[in-house]
Amino acid sequence: MPTECFLGIDTSNYTTSVGLVSREGEILANIKRPLPVAAGERGLRQSDALFAHTKNLPSAMEELGDLLIGKQVVAVGVSRRPRNVEGSYMPCFLAGVAAAHTAAAVHGVPLYTFSHQCGHLMAALCSSGRLELLSRPFGAFHVSGGTTELVRAEKTDGGFAVTCVGGAKDLHAGQAIDRIGVALGLPFPCGPALEQLALQNNKKIPRKKVAADGCYVNLSGLENMALKLYKESEDASLVAAFVLDFLGNAIAGMAKSYVETYGNETLLFAGGVMCNSIIRKRLEEQFDAAFATPALSADNAVGTALLTAAAHHNI
């Protein structure tokens, strides 16, 4: 008898993702295709991202086909928008929606739609082993190139009901990392290379105060401070360490304000920036923190596949 499985598709601004999980939640596939960004560029226009997904999806689905031998897809899920809020929309998700509709029709199975953020939260909950949080409201950080939010989340049939209670008012953490990283000559996306640079630093890191208002922070000044430090020091590793120290302080400050408001509960951390070992270590030392595994911190469709399984079985 074929193994029942659930297919998830996610087409974020920088990664084409296809995920496959079993009824028991075992990850059977986590296929990713990064979108190409030219050297020196700091991102992609939505039209270019949509075109890149259109090129990536056939090979990703072909790779998936080899893994479907002996398996039966019983439901398909897709990320159709960035967040579960009114008006949330990005054209790049249209590519995934089209592919998901086709897959569901071919297999003759139901199609479920979710937000990209909800997929991140589910992937983090499962990979961190903290599924008990599904039974109650919890605090979660979604920190990436396109989002720096602190939300109050609660599981629903459509993924999660989320209320934004904090975050960055201006520049996202991932944007700051990429802008500064590109200025230092690092490849985009710059997070991994910036972390490796920071780990080489052996100098005292300058401390700058983070502009904060409760659970909200301002990050727009970080780029100018970092580039000024680079001009003065000509030390890329020191600049990298300064950037990650500043962001770690900002996220820790938001977490502290959240705990003061809602109590000392587990905080979930998701999104590509939370792959960073330097920031993660600081947060683990201060809070009851749950993190996605590195493979499921960055954009992925596994979380969408897991949400599909939960929706299909009404759990």
N, C-alpha and C positions, 0 to 999 in steps of 0.2 A: 504494500500500500504506500502511495507517495507521501512524503513528509509535507504537512501543511505549513505554509510560510506566508509572510506578509511583506509586501514590497513598498518601499518608501522612496520618494524622489524629491530632491531639493536643489534649486538653481539660484543660489545666492549671488551676490555681486562679484564674487571672486572664485567660486568653486562649483563645478557640476558634480552632484553627489547622487549615488544610488545605493540604497541599503536594503538588506534582506534579513529578516529575523524569523525564528521558529515560533510556534505557539507558546513554547516555554520561555521565550525571550532570549534564546541563544542567537548571537550575531553570526549569520551565515555569510554575509558580504558587507563590505564597507568600501565601495568603489568611489574614487575621487578623481576628478580631472580639474586641475587649477586653470583658471583663465589667464591667458598670456597678457603681461603688462610690459611694455617696452622699457628698456633701460633708461633710468632717469625720470620716468613718469611716476606720478603719485597715486594712480588709480585709473579707473575706466569710466567712460561715459556709458549710460544705460544702453544706448543703441549698440555699442561695441560689446557690452556684456551679453546682451540678448543674442547677438550674432555668434559669439564664442560658444554659448550654451548650445545653440543649434548645431554647431560643428562637433561639439563634444559628446552630445547625447547618443548618437548612433554607436560609437565605439564603446561607450559605457554600458549601453543596453546589450551590445553584442557580448561583452565580457560577462554580463549577468546571465545571458542565455546559457553559457557553458555551466554555470553554477546551478541552474534550474533543473538539470537532469535528475530525475527521481524525486522531484518536488512538485507541489501543487500550490500555486498562488491562490489564496482565498479572499484577499482584499488588497487594494492599492491605496496608498495615501500620498499626499503631496503638500508641500508648503506653497500656499497661494499668495501670501502677503507677509511683510516683515513682522508685524505685531498684531495682536488681537484687540485692535482699537479701530474705531470708526475712521475711515479715510486713509488707513495704512495701505500703501500701494507702491510697488516698484515693478517696472516692465520686465526685469530679468526673470521674475517668477513665472511669466507667461510660458516660457519654454518648457519648464517642468510640468505645468498644468496641462499643456498640450500632450506631452509624452505620457503623463499619468492617465489621461482620458483614453488615449489609444491603448495603453496596456490593460486598463480595466475592461475595455470593450472586447479586446482580443481574448482575454481570459474569462470573460463573462462573469465578472465579480464586482462587488460594490466599490465605489470610490469615496474616500474620506479626505476632507481638506482641513488643513491646520495652518498656523502661522509658523514662520521660520523661528521665532523666539521660543515658541512652545516646543519645537523639536529640540532646541538646545537644552531646555530645562529637563525634558524627559531623558535625553541622552546622559545628562549629568547625574540625574537621580539614579538611573540604572547602573551606570558604570562606577559610581561612588558607593553603591550598595546601600543607599539610603531611601529605599522605596517606602519606608514607613511614613515619610513626609507626605505621601499621597493622601493620607487620611486626615490631614489638617492643613490650615493655611501656613505658609512658610515664607521666609525672606530669601530672595534670590538676586544675585548680580548677573547681568548679561553684559559682558565687557568685550568689545570687539572693535573692528575698524569702522563699523557703521552704527554702533550702539554703545552707550555707557549708561546703563540704567540699573537702579535698585528697585525691585518690584516686590509687592506682596502678592503671592500666587496661591491659587487653590484649584485643585483638579476638577475638571468638568468633562462632559462628553465631547466637547470640541477642543480638548487639549487642556488649557489652563485659563481661568479668569485671572487677569493680572491688573493690578493697580500700581501705577508708578508712584513711588514715594520718595525717590531720590535719584541722583545721577549727575552727569555733567550738563551744565547749562549751555555750554558753547561747543568746544571741541571734544570729540570722542577720544578715549585713551589710545585706541588703535590708530586713529588719524595722526595723533601727536607722534607716536612711535614711527609711523611710516614717513611723515614729513621730515622728521629729524634724521631718520635713518637714510633717506635718499640724499639729504644734504651731506651726510657723512660718506656717501658713495656706496651704501649697502644695497643689495638687491631687494626689490619689492616682491611680496610683503616683507617688512624689515624685522619683525619680531624675533625670529630665531637668531639672526646675525647680530642684532643689537644685544641680545642676552649673552651671547658668547663674548662679545666685546666687553660687556660689563663685568663678566667673571674674570677678566684679565686685569682689571683695575686694582692697584695697590695703594692708591692715594686716598686721602681723606675726602669724603664727598661733601661738597658745599650743601648746606641746608637752606631751603627757601620755604617760606610759609605758604601753605595752600589756602587760597581764598575759598572759604566755605560758609554755607548758611544751612545749618542742620544737616540733613542728608544730601544736600546739593553742593556741588563744587564747581569752580571755574578752572578750566585747563588751558585756555587760549594763551596765557602768558608763558606757558612752558616752552614753546618753540623758540621764542625770542631769548629766553634765559639760557636755553641749551646752546643756541648758536653763538651767543655772546661768550659763553664759557669756552666753546670750541675755538673761537677767534683768539681768546686770551691765552688758552692753555695749549692749543694744538694737540690735544690729547683725546683721541676718539674714545678710548676705553673709559676715561674719566667722565666724559659727556654721557656715554651710554649708562654708566652706573648712576649718574645724577638723574637721568630721565626716569629710570626704573625705580629709584629711591623716591622720587617725587610722586610718581603714580602710586606706588605702594602706600605712601603716606595718605594720599587722597582717598584711596579705596578703604584703607583702615579707618580713616576719619568718618567716612559715610557709614561703615559698619558699626562703629562705636555709637554714632547717633541713632542708628536703627535699634541697637540693643537697648539703649536708654529709653526708647519709646515703646518697644514691643516686648522687651524682656530678653533674657539671655538664652535664645533658642538657636538651633542649628541654622547656619547660613549656607546657601548653595551658591557655588561660583561656576559660571559657564561662560563660553565664548573664547575666541582665539587668544586673547590677551592673558587669560587665566591659565594658559599652558606655561607661562613664565615661572621658572623655579624660584627666582629671587622674590617676586611678589608673593607667590604661594607660601613660601617658608615664613614670611613675615605674618601673613594672615593666620596660618595654622598655629603660630605661637600665641596669638592674641584671642582667637575666637574658636568656637565649635564650628569648624569649617568643613564643608564637603565639596570636593572637586571632581569634575569629570576626569577620566583618564586622558592623557595627551591626545590619543587618537580620536577621542570624542569631544574634546574641548573646542577645537576649530569646527568650521562648518561641516556638517555631515547630514546624511539622510537616514542614519540609523535611528535617531530620535523620532523622526517622522514615521518610520516603520514600526517602532515600538508603540507610538500613539495609535497607529492604525490597528494593531493587535488589540490594544486596550479598548478602543471604540467598537471593534467588531464583536468582542466578547462582553462589552458593557461592564468593564471593570475599572 
